[in-house]
Amino acid sequence: MAKRIIKFTPIAASVALTLGLTGCGSENDNNYNKPEPVTVYKGEVSTNFNTQVSGKAVKGALKNAKVTVSTVDDAGESVPVAYRLEAASDASYTAESTTSQADADAKALALVAAANPTETMTSTSGAYNIYLEDGFSGPLYITVSTSKEDDSMVKCDSFTGCGSYDETPAASEVAGMINNGDAAIDFGEWYKDDLELQVVKFIKASPAPASARGINFAEGDGTGVQQYFANVTLYTSIAAKMLLDGAKDGSAVSDEAVAAASLKTLIQVLGPDTAIKAASLLGDISLGGAVDFSDIGEGDSLDAGTLALVQTAVSLQSVAGAGANGSLKDLIASLSAAVKEGKVSNSDNEIVQKIAAELQKAVENTSLIFAAVVTGEGIDEAFAKVAENLGITDPDEIAKLKNKATKAVEDVQAKAKDKGLDKDLKETAKEVKKALEKIGCEDNCDAGDDLTAKVAAELELQVTATTATLTMSTDSIAVGTAELTKVKTLGDAGLETTEQVLAYSADVFTLSGSKAEYSQLQVELSAALASTQGIATTAASLGEQYQQLVDKANSLSSAVATQLAAVSTLITGIDAEVVRSNEAVTALGIDIDVAKSNVTIASNNLDAADSAAMIAQSDLATAMIAVAAAAIDNKANAELALSSAQAAITVATATSAKAAELANAAVQAEVAAAALMDIAAEASDKEIATNLSAEAKLSATLATSVSNEADTALSSATSLESDAQAAIATFTVLVDVKAGTESIRNATLVTKTGGRALFDTAEVIYDVLTEAWDLGDEATGVVSTRYPNWTYSFDKDALELNLVNSENGDKINVNGSINNKAIVFAFGGMIETVDGAKVSIETLDDMGEALQNCIDANSGTIPKDLSDSCLVINFEEEVSSDTAVDGNVLSVDGWSRVEIVDGDSGFIGTLSISGADVTELGMISATGVTGDIDFTAMLSVDWANENDNYAVDIELHNSIGYTLSLMAEEGEDFMGSVNANFAGAMMKFGTVTEITNGISVEYIDGEVIDYTDISFLDSSK
């Protein structure tokens, strides 16, 4: 907290007094002129630096990179900001001014920023850590840059390499600088590059009162440390460009702006569906994604979202390494501009198009390699495709690529296992490979309500999963805390006697064996804390309707933080008890006794862990027999398979835990054996230590074997669980699909009778008009020569036609209008079909108004569904009432509001036709209700080939989006499929063939059902 102490010093007054004293008695007393006093203002400020901002710069890691810290002013320009490399309280700065107090204050304030570190660099992992003033709020702009001219370096984390060195470096085995000595920049090697990554982070104003934060010119003390994460990656760099450009255009940087930039970046680069996998980062991309494949660190995550981000980012590095599309810096700049424009995959810029295409190939390479090596499935096929993408045909070069890339992924796997991040990695790798088959966004790239709902659903799933994991962690920490309390109480009771110390040290030794488990929990909880903060941030950006999700995420984040603090305290407590135990043992000189006691304890624990692991191994083998025998060919079998899979998952998880316990027991046994060997004087004691060490090694091998078996089993069982769940869901939908096909029987009148009636009506109207044209301007009671059953009256100039069927009483009334190259008719009436059904073609009583509606609908002034029954004949050239009959017809369109009565099911809805010649059937569509069925049917004829091709598509307006699609060449039987919406996409549920008077469907469960009394077109097709 800054304080200002105002001190103005009238120096002249003291000077004058001194002069006055020394001049006493002088004859010049009366001639002395006193100088004007000079006031000196002193500004003094004190401030606190407790707002921590930390993160990693990764593309791979940027080592010894220069870190620049600034803020962004209202004009969008960067302005230096005060920061320190360590937390500080009451840092004081003073300055003087003879001008004013304000000037002195300003000078003192300037000293705060002037005292910034002269140089801020990243660590080997790319990490940085700074502290801002407590009162700082607003945009924080951080750049991390490397140069070919200094000591900074970039690490290659692309499996296919990052190009070639300008000068081949010498081979090196030095930690952090490993190099195999060839010219290729391989995975894990460091190289020089000119690169700058950036991030813009919004720091909120502290909730503390003004008197308790930041620079203050009165009084106050510093608050506790506030922590922000701000990773610096490819994605934050793209988002930063949008935020900085927006600031220059007058758009303030805010939480909302950061969320919008993060969302747009991920949608444009990854695509909407893949971006959802990184849902917790959509509110602020700087909260994650900074994983260096070559050096997985504490707190890193390898979930599906992170893997998708990292694999895409490392792929860009390989594109840059190829050299054909510019440097990495150039690629990031081009992508940033394209994302801002909102066009990456569909960019109009040829350079961006090329980058997007190359990046897609590189991403495919990365995901194929990673998934193949991690799962052990399809390795040869994967590398064959990668070699094809890279244009490598030399078998030796392909083998070299395979060797290097395989080693790289195995290195990632080993590091992931070491950090406890290998759980579900196989399934995640396959999931990400599928997600990255197509990256980027071409259509529907804006974040609408549908995407928002999907993001919220994904966040809910993450909250649920994290909550379940936290519950188990909480229980484990509670057990450890209770054990620590017990041990501490025992130590507090007294450590004066050998008996006391032996009992106490034995319990400490047992407790210390669990430290590895708690350390792993610490890592997992650290990752969970970052994840829940991201969930809360993204949820807050979705809108007020998701406030409940925000509250849930914040509550969960607080609970995770509490348990993280608890496990940290537990680990510290264990370490303290180990130190106290060692001191007590040394004080009594009973080192050998304690060492032998620990060996006994370790040996017993090892035996118990061995036995438990082998029993679990046996149980797992039994469970996997059922998994191997499982089938999902129908719903009943799929349900049995799901039960077997879930039982196996439970056993595999338990087996993995037993393997971990055995591994820990083996480590503790090795520690105990080594401790005894170091101080043992007797041969028998040394033999005990040697034997225990050998047993520990065997147990460690067994633990690895059991762990691998559990991992493989878990992967297989999880895959079966997923497949079984999908199958069950599929077969559940299949029930509705079969019901949908059954209901299609009732659509006969629409697909045959109704459609044919509409076509026949249009044909009669057109043919009679053509006939009437030759009879003069008007006539009444004319019997049609083409249709003897029809008598008509007409007025050519008014384009009015009235028809009556003398045989069945059918009536058709037509009013027309010539509109340039089209004649528009409104028509209506009642027609009886050959099947005896009555078809009511609806129109207004006022035919003049009906005609105007048809004209407006044809021109697009009103929607077609706001008109009734219309027929439009389109000509090649403009026509009149005199020339229309000889005009060249281009197409005919008709639509009718129709009711079919007196049939089996009836129909109310809209029928439409279209074609290039009314004498041939082009297309009939029907939308409406027949019986209880709400549907749309489309019948079409393609006469482009020698034999006409017919197609029928019927869609039921139900929850599954049922469709029946059939096609046939003239004279041949219909064939096709029944489909329905499943998991957001259309899926084939059965194969359809035509049989006599109907269709036969073979469904995906093997059942074949015949449906008769269905005819889709007239009998001759």
Summary of the structure (lengths in Angstrom):
residues: 1021
radius of gyration: 40.6
end to end distance: 89.1
largest distance: 150.2
contacts: 3546
relative contact order: 0.05
helix: 50%
strand: 22%
